[in-house]
Amino acid sequence: MSYHRITGVFSAAGTPLTADNTPDFALFTDHCRQLLAEGCHGVALLGTTGEANSFSGNERRAILEAAVKAGIPADRLLPGTGVVAIPETVELTRHALSLGVTKVVMLPPFYYKGVSDDGLFAAYSQVLEKVADTRLRVILYHIPQVSGIPLSIPLIGRLIAAFPETVVGIKESAGDFNNMQAIIAAYPGFSVLAGADPLLLPLMKAGGAGCITATSNLVADSLRTVYDHVHDEARAADVEAAQARINAYRTLSNSYVQIPTIKAMVGLKTGNPAWKRTRAPLMPLSEADYAALANSYAKLS
């Protein structure tokens, strides 16, 4: 695993909100500390689970600044900086670098659908050429079921060839294990990170680099067990049990709308109902769904 530039268990962290629907910086930074204490190598904030695209640029910068100010090590933060407009992606990426945060997760521009690989290559290239910082390490973000923009294997190869020291990995959230295997085979040493928790174990066995997942908000310790001991035959039973626990939590979170459910489950875990809040257009679970979730969660815990 050491040949990967980026490897480990990273949490696609949720973003808690205050009663007036603004980011709750204190609760968020407490959550980051807890994720690291439970075994995460780092925190991938401001991604899909973090409702990033429901926050303004100023809010996104403030959330990252709050984490750094609170003492979360900059080298353990992986903010999402990819947005629709190239200048804003450049600005968010430069801001992260200004705080000493050198690893980012970058969506492609995602409003226009059916764009070509040439167009996507041009977009990523313009961002990286404008940022022009040798410290930067980029994890591409492949989540076509949400973004509507797939990142093809040839496109990934073009970006690696053009920016070999910068484009070092991909968060593969399509849930397509065959695609993960194909990327690993095509580009040895390129960090393929699972975005779907049930795929961590098979991906690690296939030469993957780790994960960036939503369920790590809840069971980071189990994900770390899988990551640390996947190749240890003496711990095979522990690894299988950890993966089964991960899958059970993931299955429950997928029983309702996932992001509000993950946040509600963090609230159940911590005893803090503030986690139930979401920003529109996402809505909190209904009272009936929350009660059912709480009952099912208690059985898991």
Sequence and secondary structure as in RCSB ss.txt:
>XXXX:A:sequence
MSYHRITGVFSAAGTPLTADNTPDFALFTDHCRQLLAEGCHGVALLGTTGEANSFSGNERRAILEAAVKAGIPAD
RLLPGTGVVAIPETVELTRHALSLGVTKVVMLPPFYYKGVSDDGLFAAYSQVLEKVADTRLRVILYHIPQVSGIP
LSIPLIGRLIAAFPETVVGIKESAGDFNNMQAIIAAYPGFSVLAGADPLLLPLMKAGGAGCITATSNLVADSLRT
VYDHVHDEARAADVEAAQARINAYRTLSNSYVQIPTIKAMVGLKTGNPAWKRTRAPLMPLSEADYAALANSYAKL
S
>XXXX:A:secstr
 TTSSS EEEEE    B TTSSB HHHHHHHHHHHHHTT SEEE SSTTTTGGGS HHHHHHHHHHHHHTT  GG
GB  B   SSHHHHHHHHHHHHHTT  EEEE    SS S  HHHHHHHHHHHHHHH  TT EEEEEE HHHHS  
  HHHHHHHHHHSTTTEEEEEE S  HHHHHHHHHHSTT EEEESSGGGHHHHHHTT  EEEESTHHHHHHHHHH
HHHHTT GGGHHHHHHHHHHHHHHHHHHTTS HHHHHHHHHHHHHT GGGG   TTS    HHHHHHHHHHHHHH
 
